[in-house]
Amino acid sequence: MSRIVVVLNGPNLNLLGKREPEIYGRETLADVEAECRRLGAELKLAIEFHQSNREYEIIDWIHGARERAAAIVINPAAFTHTSVAILDALNAFGGPIIEVQISNVHKREAFRHLSFVSAVASGVIVGCGTEGYALALRRIATLIGEDKG
């Protein structure tokens, strides 16, 4: 079985650490990627890490994961609340999907309470800061099982 995990990040996450650090923290997306790769190696997971401000690129990465990846970790950012297209792409993916939200969206504006992605996610991690990515990878490792090789 594949041990590839595709980690997807939506719009404005390229500004992580600079944009609203009181909400999202001071870690950069490069810091998050480095931690995902470090933990992935520990868990024997191959990490593919992407960020885009373009909805179609995220959809293309989801489609590309269908035939070769075991799981997806996705922080859709603002697309969480707006993208039925990302939901549809995720619906076509057969493996586990974990949604990550850095901030506690339930303590924020009402429009942030709706997540299209949660409807298809195997799990949702909200409000744990960037540590949510590590929690997601640990859960993925459990869901796809121990390495039999």
MODELLER restraints for C-alpha pairs under 7 A, 6 or more apart:
rsr = mdl.restraints
at = mdl.atoms
rsr.add(forms.Gaussian(group=physical.xy_distance, feature=features.Distance(at['CA:2:A'], at['CA:68:A']), mean=6.63, stdev=0.5))
rsr.add(forms.Gaussian(group=physical.xy_distance, feature=features.Distance(at['CA:2:A'], at['CA:69:A']), mean=5.97, stdev=0.5))
rsr.add(forms.Gaussian(group=physical.xy_distance, feature=features.Distance(at['CA:2:A'], at['CA:70:A']), mean=5.32, stdev=0.5))
rsr.add(forms.Gaussian(group=physical.xy_distance, feature=features.Distance(at['CA:3:A'], at['CA:45:A']), mean=5.04, stdev=0.5))
rsr.add(forms.Gaussian(group=physical.xy_distance, feature=features.Distance(at['CA:3:A'], at['CA:46:A']), mean=5.90, stdev=0.5))
rsr.add(forms.Gaussian(group=physical.xy_distance, feature=features.Distance(at['CA:3:A'], at['CA:69:A']), mean=6.86, stdev=0.5))
rsr.add(forms.Gaussian(group=physical.xy_distance, feature=features.Distance(at['CA:3:A'], at['CA:70:A']), mean=5.62, stdev=0.5))
rsr.add(forms.Gaussian(group=physical.xy_distance, feature=features.Distance(at['CA:4:A'], at['CA:45:A']), mean=5.85, stdev=0.5))
rsr.add(forms.Gaussian(group=physical.xy_distance, feature=features.Distance(at['CA:4:A'], at['CA:46:A']), mean=4.56, stdev=0.5))
rsr.add(forms.Gaussian(group=physical.xy_distance, feature=features.Distance(at['CA:4:A'], at['CA:47:A']), mean=5.95, stdev=0.5))
rsr.add(forms.Gaussian(group=physical.xy_distance, feature=features.Distance(at['CA:4:A'], at['CA:69:A']), mean=4.74, stdev=0.5))
rsr.add(forms.Gaussian(group=physical.xy_distance, feature=features.Distance(at['CA:4:A'], at['CA:70:A']), mean=5.45, stdev=0.5))
rsr.add(forms.Gaussian(group=physical.xy_distance, feature=features.Distance(at['CA:4:A'], at['CA:71:A']), mean=6.88, stdev=0.5))
rsr.add(forms.Gaussian(group=physical.xy_distance, feature=features.Distance(at['CA:5:A'], at['CA:45:A']), mean=6.61, stdev=0.5))
rsr.add(forms.Gaussian(group=physical.xy_distance, feature=features.Distance(at['CA:5:A'], at['CA:46:A']), mean=6.06, stdev=0.5))
rsr.add(forms.Gaussian(group=physical.xy_distance, feature=features.Distance(at['CA:5:A'], at['CA:47:A']), mean=5.13, stdev=0.5))
rsr.add(forms.Gaussian(group=physical.xy_distance, feature=features.Distance(at['CA:5:A'], at['CA:48:A']), mean=6.22, stdev=0.5))
rsr.add(forms.Gaussian(group=physical.xy_distance, feature=features.Distance(at['CA:5:A'], at['CA:69:A']), mean=5.87, stdev=0.5))
rsr.add(forms.Gaussian(group=physical.xy_distance, feature=features.Distance(at['CA:5:A'], at['CA:70:A']), mean=5.94, stdev=0.5))
rsr.add(forms.Gaussian(group=physical.xy_distance, feature=features.Distance(at['CA:5:A'], at['CA:71:A']), mean=4.94, stdev=0.5))
rsr.add(forms.Gaussian(group=physical.xy_distance, feature=features.Distance(at['CA:5:A'], at['CA:72:A']), mean=5.53, stdev=0.5))
rsr.add(forms.Gaussian(group=physical.xy_distance, feature=features.Distance(at['CA:6:A'], at['CA:47:A']), mean=6.04, stdev=0.5))
rsr.add(forms.Gaussian(group=physical.xy_distance, feature=features.Distance(at['CA:6:A'], at['CA:48:A']), mean=4.74, stdev=0.5))
rsr.add(forms.Gaussian(group=physical.xy_distance, feature=features.Distance(at['CA:6:A'], at['CA:49:A']), mean=6.08, stdev=0.5))
rsr.add(forms.Gaussian(group=physical.xy_distance, feature=features.Distance(at['CA:6:A'], at['CA:69:A']), mean=6.84, stdev=0.5))
rsr.add(forms.Gaussian(group=physical.xy_distance, feature=features.Distance(at['CA:6:A'], at['CA:71:A']), mean=6.47, stdev=0.5))
rsr.add(forms.Gaussian(group=physical.xy_distance, feature=features.Distance(at['CA:6:A'], at['CA:72:A']), mean=4.82, stdev=0.5))
rsr.add(forms.Gaussian(group=physical.xy_distance, feature=features.Distance(at['CA:6:A'], at['CA:73:A']), mean=6.23, stdev=0.5))
rsr.add(forms.Gaussian(group=physical.xy_distance, feature=features.Distance(at['CA:7:A'], at['CA:48:A']), mean=5.97, stdev=0.5))
rsr.add(forms.Gaussian(group=physical.xy_distance, feature=features.Distance(at['CA:7:A'], at['CA:49:A']), mean=4.77, stdev=0.5))
rsr.add(forms.Gaussian(group=physical.xy_distance, feature=features.Distance(at['CA:7:A'], at['CA:50:A']), mean=6.23, stdev=0.5))
rsr.add(forms.Gaussian(group=physical.xy_distance, feature=features.Distance(at['CA:7:A'], at['CA:72:A']), mean=5.87, stdev=0.5))
rsr.add(forms.Gaussian(group=physical.xy_distance, feature=features.Distance(at['CA:7:A'], at['CA:73:A']), mean=4.68, stdev=0.5))
rsr.add(forms.Gaussian(group=physical.xy_distance, feature=features.Distance(at['CA:7:A'], at['CA:74:A']), mean=5.76, stdev=0.5))
rsr.add(forms.Gaussian(group=physical.xy_distance, feature=features.Distance(at['CA:8:A'], at['CA:49:A']), mean=6.19, stdev=0.5))
rsr.add(forms.Gaussian(group=physical.xy_distance, feature=features.Distance(at['CA:8:A'], at['CA:50:A']), mean=5.06, stdev=0.5))
rsr.add(forms.Gaussian(group=physical.xy_distance, feature=features.Distance(at['CA:8:A'], at['CA:51:A']), mean=5.88, stdev=0.5))
rsr.add(forms.Gaussian(group=physical.xy_distance, feature=features.Distance(at['CA:8:A'], at['CA:73:A']), mean=6.21, stdev=0.5))
rsr.add(forms.Gaussian(group=physical.xy_distance, feature=features.Distance(at['CA:8:A'], at['CA:74:A']), mean=4.64, stdev=0.5))
rsr.add(forms.Gaussian(group=physical.xy_distance, feature=features.Distance(at['CA:8:A'], at['CA:75:A']), mean=6.14, stdev=0.5))
rsr.add(forms.Gaussian(group=physical.xy_distance, feature=features.Distance(at['CA:9:A'], at['CA:50:A']), mean=6.10, stdev=0.5))
rsr.add(forms.Gaussian(group=physical.xy_distance, feature=features.Distance(at['CA:9:A'], at['CA:51:A']), mean=4.42, stdev=0.5))
rsr.add(forms.Gaussian(group=physical.xy_distance, feature=features.Distance(at['CA:9:A'], at['CA:52:A']), mean=6.48, stdev=0.5))
rsr.add(forms.Gaussian(group=physical.xy_distance, feature=features.Distance(at['CA:9:A'], at['CA:74:A']), mean=6.01, stdev=0.5))
rsr.add(forms.Gaussian(group=physical.xy_distance, feature=features.Distance(at['CA:9:A'], at['CA:75:A']), mean=4.88, stdev=0.5))
rsr.add(forms.Gaussian(group=physical.xy_distance, feature=features.Distance(at['CA:9:A'], at['CA:76:A']), mean=5.65, stdev=0.5))
rsr.add(forms.Gaussian(group=physical.xy_distance, feature=features.Distance(at['CA:10:A'], at['CA:51:A']), mean=5.80, stdev=0.5))
rsr.add(forms.Gaussian(group=physical.xy_distance, feature=features.Distance(at['CA:10:A'], at['CA:52:A']), mean=5.41, stdev=0.5))
rsr.add(forms.Gaussian(group=physical.xy_distance, feature=features.Distance(at['CA:10:A'], at['CA:53:A']), mean=5.79, stdev=0.5))
rsr.add(forms.Gaussian(group=physical.xy_distance, feature=features.Distance(at['CA:10:A'], at['CA:75:A']), mean=6.12, stdev=0.5))
rsr.add(forms.Gaussian(group=physical.xy_distance, feature=features.Distance(at['CA:10:A'], at['CA:76:A']), mean=4.43, stdev=0.5))
rsr.add(forms.Gaussian(group=physical.xy_distance, feature=features.Distance(at['CA:10:A'], at['CA:77:A']), mean=5.02, stdev=0.5))
rsr.add(forms.Gaussian(group=physical.xy_distance, feature=features.Distance(at['CA:10:A'], at['CA:79:A']), mean=6.78, stdev=0.5))
rsr.add(forms.Gaussian(group=physical.xy_distance, feature=features.Distance(at['CA:11:A'], at['CA:52:A']), mean=5.81, stdev=0.5))
rsr.add(forms.Gaussian(group=physical.xy_distance, feature=features.Distance(at['CA:11:A'], at['CA:53:A']), mean=3.92, stdev=0.5))
rsr.add(forms.Gaussian(group=physical.xy_distance, feature=features.Distance(at['CA:11:A'], at['CA:77:A']), mean=5.98, stdev=0.5))
rsr.add(forms.Gaussian(group=physical.xy_distance, feature=features.Distance(at['CA:11:A'], at['CA:78:A']), mean=6.47, stdev=0.5))
rsr.add(forms.Gaussian(group=physical.xy_distance, feature=features.Distance(at['CA:12:A'], at['CA:53:A']), mean=6.41, stdev=0.5))
rsr.add(forms.Gaussian(group=physical.xy_distance, feature=features.Distance(at['CA:13:A'], at['CA:29:A']), mean=6.76, stdev=0.5))
rsr.add(forms.Gaussian(group=physical.xy_distance, feature=features.Distance(at['CA:14:A'], at['CA:29:A']), mean=6.19, stdev=0.5))
rsr.add(forms.Gaussian(group=physical.xy_distance, feature=features.Distance(at['CA:14:A'], at['CA:51:A']), mean=6.92, stdev=0.5))
rsr.add(forms.Gaussian(group=physical.xy_distance, feature=features.Distance(at['CA:16:A'], at['CA:24:A']), mean=6.90, stdev=0.5))
rsr.add(forms.Gaussian(group=physical.xy_distance, feature=features.Distance(at['CA:16:A'], at['CA:27:A']), mean=6.61, stdev=0.5))
rsr.add(forms.Gaussian(group=physical.xy_distance, feature=features.Distance(at['CA:16:A'], at['CA:28:A']), mean=4.86, stdev=0.5))
rsr.add(forms.Gaussian(group=physical.xy_distance, feature=features.Distance(at['CA:16:A'], at['CA:29:A']), mean=5.65, stdev=0.5))
rsr.add(forms.Gaussian(group=physical.xy_distance, feature=features.Distance(at['CA:17:A'], at['CA:24:A']), mean=6.99, stdev=0.5))
rsr.add(forms.Gaussian(group=physical.xy_distance, feature=features.Distance(at['CA:17:A'], at['CA:25:A']), mean=5.82, stdev=0.5))
rsr.add(forms.Gaussian(group=physical.xy_distance, feature=features.Distance(at['CA:17:A'], at['CA:26:A']), mean=3.92, stdev=0.5))
rsr.add(forms.Gaussian(group=physical.xy_distance, feature=features.Distance(at['CA:17:A'], at['CA:27:A']), mean=4.84, stdev=0.5))
rsr.add(forms.Gaussian(group=physical.xy_distance, feature=features.Distance(at['CA:17:A'], at['CA:28:A']), mean=4.63, stdev=0.5))
rsr.add(forms.Gaussian(group=physical.xy_distance, feature=features.Distance(at['CA:18:A'], at['CA:26:A']), mean=6.86, stdev=0.5))
rsr.add(forms.Gaussian(group=physical.xy_distance, feature=features.Distance(at['CA:23:A'], at['CA:103:A']), mean=6.32, stdev=0.5))
rsr.add(forms.Gaussian(group=physical.xy_distance, feature=features.Distance(at['CA:24:A'], at['CA:102:A']), mean=6.26, stdev=0.5))
rsr.add(forms.Gaussian(group=physical.xy_distance, feature=features.Distance(at['CA:24:A'], at['CA:103:A']), mean=6.15, stdev=0.5))
rsr.add(forms.Gaussian(group=physical.xy_distance, feature=features.Distance(at['CA:24:A'], at['CA:129:A']), mean=6.68, stdev=0.5))
rsr.add(forms.Gaussian(group=physical.xy_distance, feature=features.Distance(at['CA:32:A'], at['CA:130:A']), mean=6.70, stdev=0.5))
rsr.add(forms.Gaussian(group=physical.xy_distance, feature=features.Distance(at['CA:33:A'], at['CA:49:A']), mean=6.69, stdev=0.5))
rsr.add(forms.Gaussian(group=physical.xy_distance, feature=features.Distance(at['CA:36:A'], at['CA:134:A']), mean=6.48, stdev=0.5))
rsr.add(forms.Gaussian(group=physical.xy_distance, feature=features.Distance(at['CA:37:A'], at['CA:47:A']), mean=6.01, stdev=0.5))
rsr.add(forms.Gaussian(group=physical.xy_distance, feature=features.Distance(at['CA:40:A'], at['CA:46:A']), mean=6.21, stdev=0.5))
rsr.add(forms.Gaussian(group=physical.xy_distance, feature=features.Distance(at['CA:40:A'], at['CA:47:A']), mean=6.22, stdev=0.5))
rsr.add(forms.Gaussian(group=physical.xy_distance, feature=features.Distance(at['CA:43:A'], at['CA:141:A']), mean=6.69, stdev=0.5))
rsr.add(forms.Gaussian(group=physical.xy_distance, feature=features.Distance(at['CA:52:A'], at['CA:58:A']), mean=6.68, stdev=0.5))
rsr.add(forms.Gaussian(group=physical.xy_distance, feature=features.Distance(at['CA:59:A'], at['CA:86:A']), mean=5.83, stdev=0.5))
rsr.add(forms.Gaussian(group=physical.xy_distance, feature=features.Distance(at['CA:59:A'], at['CA:89:A']), mean=6.07, stdev=0.5))
rsr.add(forms.Gaussian(group=physical.xy_distance, feature=features.Distance(at['CA:62:A'], at['CA:89:A']), mean=6.36, stdev=0.5))
rsr.add(forms.Gaussian(group=physical.xy_distance, feature=features.Distance(at['CA:62:A'], at['CA:90:A']), mean=6.63, stdev=0.5))
rsr.add(forms.Gaussian(group=physical.xy_distance, feature=features.Distance(at['CA:63:A'], at['CA:89:A']), mean=6.62, stdev=0.5))
rsr.add(forms.Gaussian(group=physical.xy_distance, feature=features.Distance(at['CA:66:A'], at['CA:93:A']), mean=5.30, stdev=0.5))
rsr.add(forms.Gaussian(group=physical.xy_distance, feature=features.Distance(at['CA:66:A'], at['CA:94:A']), mean=6.91, stdev=0.5))
rsr.add(forms.Gaussian(group=physical.xy_distance, feature=features.Distance(at['CA:70:A'], at['CA:95:A']), mean=5.71, stdev=0.5))
rsr.add(forms.Gaussian(group=physical.xy_distance, feature=features.Distance(at['CA:71:A'], at['CA:95:A']), mean=5.12, stdev=0.5))
rsr.add(forms.Gaussian(group=physical.xy_distance, feature=features.Distance(at['CA:71:A'], at['CA:96:A']), mean=4.98, stdev=0.5))
rsr.add(forms.Gaussian(group=physical.xy_distance, feature=features.Distance(at['CA:71:A'], at['CA:97:A']), mean=5.87, stdev=0.5))
rsr.add(forms.Gaussian(group=physical.xy_distance, feature=features.Distance(at['CA:71:A'], at['CA:140:A']), mean=6.88, stdev=0.5))
rsr.add(forms.Gaussian(group=physical.xy_distance, feature=features.Distance(at['CA:72:A'], at['CA:96:A']), mean=6.49, stdev=0.5))
rsr.add(forms.Gaussian(group=physical.xy_distance, feature=features.Distance(at['CA:72:A'], at['CA:97:A']), mean=4.80, stdev=0.5))
rsr.add(forms.Gaussian(group=physical.xy_distance, feature=features.Distance(at['CA:72:A'], at['CA:98:A']), mean=6.43, stdev=0.5))
rsr.add(forms.Gaussian(group=physical.xy_distance, feature=features.Distance(at['CA:73:A'], at['CA:97:A']), mean=5.74, stdev=0.5))
rsr.add(forms.Gaussian(group=physical.xy_distance, feature=features.Distance(at['CA:73:A'], at['CA:98:A']), mean=4.81, stdev=0.5))
rsr.add(forms.Gaussian(group=physical.xy_distance, feature=features.Distance(at['CA:73:A'], at['CA:99:A']), mean=5.99, stdev=0.5))
rsr.add(forms.Gaussian(group=physical.xy_distance, feature=features.Distance(at['CA:73:A'], at['CA:136:A']), mean=6.73, stdev=0.5))
rsr.add(forms.Gaussian(group=physical.xy_distance, feature=features.Distance(at['CA:74:A'], at['CA:98:A']), mean=6.30, stdev=0.5))
rsr.add(forms.Gaussian(group=physical.xy_distance, feature=features.Distance(at['CA:74:A'], at['CA:99:A']), mean=5.03, stdev=0.5))
rsr.add(forms.Gaussian(group=physical.xy_distance, feature=features.Distance(at['CA:74:A'], at['CA:100:A']), mean=6.00, stdev=0.5))
rsr.add(forms.Gaussian(group=physical.xy_distance, feature=features.Distance(at['CA:75:A'], at['CA:99:A']), mean=5.83, stdev=0.5))
rsr.add(forms.Gaussian(group=physical.xy_distance, feature=features.Distance(at['CA:75:A'], at['CA:100:A']), mean=4.83, stdev=0.5))
rsr.add(forms.Gaussian(group=physical.xy_distance, feature=features.Distance(at['CA:75:A'], at['CA:101:A']), mean=5.87, stdev=0.5))
rsr.add(forms.Gaussian(group=physical.xy_distance, feature=features.Distance(at['CA:80:A'], at['CA:115:A']), mean=5.06, stdev=0.5))
rsr.add(forms.Gaussian(group=physical.xy_distance, feature=features.Distance(at['CA:80:A'], at['CA:116:A']), mean=5.89, stdev=0.5))
rsr.add(forms.Gaussian(group=physical.xy_distance, feature=features.Distance(at['CA:80:A'], at['CA:117:A']), mean=6.05, stdev=0.5))
rsr.add(forms.Gaussian(group=physical.xy_distance, feature=features.Distance(at['CA:81:A'], at['CA:112:A']), mean=6.28, stdev=0.5))
rsr.add(forms.Gaussian(group=physical.xy_distance, feature=features.Distance(at['CA:81:A'], at['CA:114:A']), mean=5.55, stdev=0.5))
rsr.add(forms.Gaussian(group=physical.xy_distance, feature=features.Distance(at['CA:81:A'], at['CA:115:A']), mean=5.01, stdev=0.5))
rsr.add(forms.Gaussian(group=physical.xy_distance, feature=features.Distance(at['CA:81:A'], at['CA:116:A']), mean=6.09, stdev=0.5))
rsr.add(forms.Gaussian(group=physical.xy_distance, feature=features.Distance(at['CA:83:A'], at['CA:116:A']), mean=6.84, stdev=0.5))
rsr.add(forms.Gaussian(group=physical.xy_distance, feature=features.Distance(at['CA:84:A'], at['CA:116:A']), mean=6.56, stdev=0.5))
rsr.add(forms.Gaussian(group=physical.xy_distance, feature=features.Distance(at['CA:87:A'], at['CA:116:A']), mean=6.09, stdev=0.5))
rsr.add(forms.Gaussian(group=physical.xy_distance, feature=features.Distance(at['CA:87:A'], at['CA:117:A']), mean=5.54, stdev=0.5))
rsr.add(forms.Gaussian(group=physical.xy_distance, feature=features.Distance(at['CA:91:A'], at['CA:120:A']), mean=6.45, stdev=0.5))
rsr.add(forms.Gaussian(group=physical.xy_distance, feature=features.Distance(at['CA:96:A'], at['CA:122:A']), mean=5.66, stdev=0.5))
rsr.add(forms.Gaussian(group=physical.xy_distance, feature=features.Distance(at['CA:97:A'], at['CA:121:A']), mean=4.92, stdev=0.5))
rsr.add(forms.Gaussian(group=physical.xy_distance, feature=features.Distance(at['CA:97:A'], at['CA:122:A']), mean=5.29, stdev=0.5))
rsr.add(forms.Gaussian(group=physical.xy_distance, feature=features.Distance(at['CA:97:A'], at['CA:123:A']), mean=6.94, stdev=0.5))
rsr.add(forms.Gaussian(group=physical.xy_distance, feature=features.Distance(at['CA:98:A'], at['CA:121:A']), mean=5.46, stdev=0.5))
rsr.add(forms.Gaussian(group=physical.xy_distance, feature=features.Distance(at['CA:98:A'], at['CA:122:A']), mean=5.70, stdev=0.5))
rsr.add(forms.Gaussian(group=physical.xy_distance, feature=features.Distance(at['CA:98:A'], at['CA:123:A']), mean=4.92, stdev=0.5))
rsr.add(forms.Gaussian(group=physical.xy_distance, feature=features.Distance(at['CA:98:A'], at['CA:124:A']), mean=5.73, stdev=0.5))
rsr.add(forms.Gaussian(group=physical.xy_distance, feature=features.Distance(at['CA:98:A'], at['CA:136:A']), mean=6.10, stdev=0.5))
rsr.add(forms.Gaussian(group=physical.xy_distance, feature=features.Distance(at['CA:99:A'], at['CA:117:A']), mean=6.98, stdev=0.5))
rsr.add(forms.Gaussian(group=physical.xy_distance, feature=features.Distance(at['CA:99:A'], at['CA:118:A']), mean=6.73, stdev=0.5))
rsr.add(forms.Gaussian(group=physical.xy_distance, feature=features.Distance(at['CA:99:A'], at['CA:121:A']), mean=6.18, stdev=0.5))
rsr.add(forms.Gaussian(group=physical.xy_distance, feature=features.Distance(at['CA:99:A'], at['CA:123:A']), mean=6.37, stdev=0.5))
rsr.add(forms.Gaussian(group=physical.xy_distance, feature=features.Distance(at['CA:99:A'], at['CA:124:A']), mean=4.71, stdev=0.5))
rsr.add(forms.Gaussian(group=physical.xy_distance, feature=features.Distance(at['CA:99:A'], at['CA:125:A']), mean=6.17, stdev=0.5))
rsr.add(forms.Gaussian(group=physical.xy_distance, feature=features.Distance(at['CA:100:A'], at['CA:124:A']), mean=6.02, stdev=0.5))
rsr.add(forms.Gaussian(group=physical.xy_distance, feature=features.Distance(at['CA:100:A'], at['CA:125:A']), mean=4.86, stdev=0.5))
rsr.add(forms.Gaussian(group=physical.xy_distance, feature=features.Distance(at['CA:100:A'], at['CA:126:A']), mean=6.03, stdev=0.5))
rsr.add(forms.Gaussian(group=physical.xy_distance, feature=features.Distance(at['CA:100:A'], at['CA:132:A']), mean=6.10, stdev=0.5))
rsr.add(forms.Gaussian(group=physical.xy_distance, feature=features.Distance(at['CA:100:A'], at['CA:133:A']), mean=6.61, stdev=0.5))
rsr.add(forms.Gaussian(group=physical.xy_distance, feature=features.Distance(at['CA:101:A'], at['CA:125:A']), mean=6.19, stdev=0.5))
rsr.add(forms.Gaussian(group=physical.xy_distance, feature=features.Distance(at['CA:101:A'], at['CA:126:A']), mean=4.71, stdev=0.5))
rsr.add(forms.Gaussian(group=physical.xy_distance, feature=features.Distance(at['CA:101:A'], at['CA:127:A']), mean=6.20, stdev=0.5))
rsr.add(forms.Gaussian(group=physical.xy_distance, feature=features.Distance(at['CA:102:A'], at['CA:126:A']), mean=6.16, stdev=0.5))
rsr.add(forms.Gaussian(group=physical.xy_distance, feature=features.Distance(at['CA:102:A'], at['CA:127:A']), mean=5.21, stdev=0.5))
rsr.add(forms.Gaussian(group=physical.xy_distance, feature=features.Distance(at['CA:102:A'], at['CA:128:A']), mean=5.93, stdev=0.5))
rsr.add(forms.Gaussian(group=physical.xy_distance, feature=features.Distance(at['CA:102:A'], at['CA:129:A']), mean=4.29, stdev=0.5))
rsr.add(forms.Gaussian(group=physical.xy_distance, feature=features.Distance(at['CA:102:A'], at['CA:130:A']), mean=5.66, stdev=0.5))
rsr.add(forms.Gaussian(group=physical.xy_distance, feature=features.Distance(at['CA:102:A'], at['CA:132:A']), mean=6.70, stdev=0.5))
rsr.add(forms.Gaussian(group=physical.xy_distance, feature=features.Distance(at['CA:103:A'], at['CA:126:A']), mean=6.36, stdev=0.5))
rsr.add(forms.Gaussian(group=physical.xy_distance, feature=features.Distance(at['CA:103:A'], at['CA:127:A']), mean=4.21, stdev=0.5))
rsr.add(forms.Gaussian(group=physical.xy_distance, feature=features.Distance(at['CA:103:A'], at['CA:128:A']), mean=6.84, stdev=0.5))
rsr.add(forms.Gaussian(group=physical.xy_distance, feature=features.Distance(at['CA:103:A'], at['CA:129:A']), mean=6.01, stdev=0.5))
rsr.add(forms.Gaussian(group=physical.xy_distance, feature=features.Distance(at['CA:104:A'], at['CA:126:A']), mean=5.38, stdev=0.5))
rsr.add(forms.Gaussian(group=physical.xy_distance, feature=features.Distance(at['CA:104:A'], at['CA:127:A']), mean=3.75, stdev=0.5))
rsr.add(forms.Gaussian(group=physical.xy_distance, feature=features.Distance(at['CA:105:A'], at['CA:112:A']), mean=5.66, stdev=0.5))
rsr.add(forms.Gaussian(group=physical.xy_distance, feature=features.Distance(at['CA:105:A'], at['CA:113:A']), mean=5.99, stdev=0.5))
rsr.add(forms.Gaussian(group=physical.xy_distance, feature=features.Distance(at['CA:106:A'], at['CA:113:A']), mean=5.48, stdev=0.5))
rsr.add(forms.Gaussian(group=physical.xy_distance, feature=features.Distance(at['CA:118:A'], at['CA:124:A']), mean=6.61, stdev=0.5))
rsr.add(forms.Gaussian(group=physical.xy_distance, feature=features.Distance(at['CA:125:A'], at['CA:132:A']), mean=5.95, stdev=0.5))
